[in-house]
Amino acid sequence: MQTDRIQKVGQIAVPVHDIERSIHFYEDILGLKLLFRTESMAFFDCKGIRILLSLPEKEEFAHSSSVIYFQVEHIKQAYESLKEKGVTFIDSPHVVAKMKNTESWMVFFKDSEGNTHGLMSEVEIYSYS
């Protein structure tokens, strides 16, 4: 067994400006489980991947985060539900790729701190021949 290889993504850091506001957004709006928090950080669970919200320690970490794609079963329902909760969306749910029997759908939104994230859904297409 090789121990010098990357095994999995253990945590994703998201820089924030206001820790209380961001905790509210990720816990109450997105529905992620808050694991624990400190004065400057909050840790959430997203199906085994830990998301760290953090006030940047240094200026070099004070930029927008990578886009996190949150998988949902029904993208149009999730979109409508989050819109009702005041989430700002950049676009509407749309197909980004079509494979044999599957469509890949996405929609992008801003979190409370201005970071862009996405919802994604893989939808099976049934062909009746």
C-alpha positions, 0 to 999 in steps of 0.5 A: 500500500502506497502511503505517499499518494493523495487519498481523498479531499479532506477539507475545502477552505472558503474565505469569508469576511463575516464568520457569523453571517457565513455560518448562518448562510451555510447552516440555515440556508444551504442546510449543511451540518455545523461540526464545530466553530472557533472565533474565526473558523467554522467547520461543516460536513457535506457528505463526508467532505469538510468545508472550512469557513475561515477569516483569512489569516493573511492577505494572500488568502483573502481572495474568492474561493474555488467554485464548490459544486453541491450535488442535488437530486432535483436542481430546479426544486433546489434552485426555487427553494434557495431563491425563496430563502434569498440566495442570489443566483447568477443564472438559471438551471441549465444543461451543460452536457449531454451524455448517452442517457444522462444530462448534466445540469448546473446553476450558479449562485453567490454565498453571503461572502460573494464566493461563487458556487454551483448546484449540479444534478445528473438527470437520467434521460429515458428514451422510448423507442 
